[in-house]
Amino acid sequence: MGSEFLKKTRATHVKSIDAGRVRLGTPDLFTQAPTNQPRCAVASINREATLVAGEMLIVEPKGSELVVSRGNNEVARIKSPPADVMQAICGKGAVAKGEVQKINRLSKTADISLC
């Protein structure tokens, strides 16, 4: 009698589907699939430097900033890089490759994607 009574009075396990999660995971007309885009940062271009879109540069940390250089010449600085970008560059040998995506002539900045 004791074991049968316990089987009858125990809590039942109910399986269900969270409809909200299903809706979030179901693609529709307005769903945008993320593409494999590299992380971009805005760099201030030095006065005497000129950059070309598509140019490959070297990105290195210097204090709390990132220095963008062409060979041995500094061409730009990323003054406040995102913390995860700084951490990733410091963790991978403190050097990264950067590609100039876009040059903003009015603000004298450039969008640099970090590879």
Residue pairs with C-beta under 8 A, 6 or more apart in sequence:
27 33
37 113
38 99
38 113
38 114
38 115
39 82
39 84
39 85
39 113
39 114
40 101
40 111
40 112
40 113
40 114
41 66
41 78
41 81
41 82
41 85
41 111
41 112
41 114
42 78
42 109
42 110
42 111
42 112
43 66
43 68
43 76
43 77
43 78
43 109
43 110
43 111
43 112
44 76
44 77
44 78
44 79
44 108
44 109
45 51
45 75
45 76
45 103
45 108
45 109
45 110
46 74
46 75
46 76
46 77
49 70
49 73
49 74
49 75
49 76
51 57
51 75
51 76
51 100
51 103
51 110
52 100
52 103
53 100
53 101
53 102
53 103
54 99
54 100
55 70
55 99
55 100
56 97
56 98
56 99
57 68
57 69
57 70
57 75
57 76
57 97
57 98
57 99
57 100
57 112
58 68
58 69
58 70
58 71
58 95
58 96
58 97
58 98
59 66
59 67
59 68
59 69
59 78
59 89
59 95
59 96
59 97
59 98
59 112
59 114
60 66
60 67
60 69
60 89
60 94
60 95
60 96
61 67
61 86
61 89
61 90
61 94
64 80
64 86
65 77
65 78
65 79
65 80
65 81
66 77
66 78
66 81
66 85
66 86
66 89
67 74
67 77
68 74
68 75
68 76
68 77
68 78
68 98
68 112
69 75
76 110
76 112
78 112
85 114
88 96
88 114
89 95
89 96
89 114
96 114
96 115
97 114
97 115
98 112
98 113
98 114
98 115
99 112
99 113
99 115
100 110
100 111
100 112
101 110
101 111
101 112
101 113
102 110
102 111
103 109
103 110
103 111
104 110
104 111
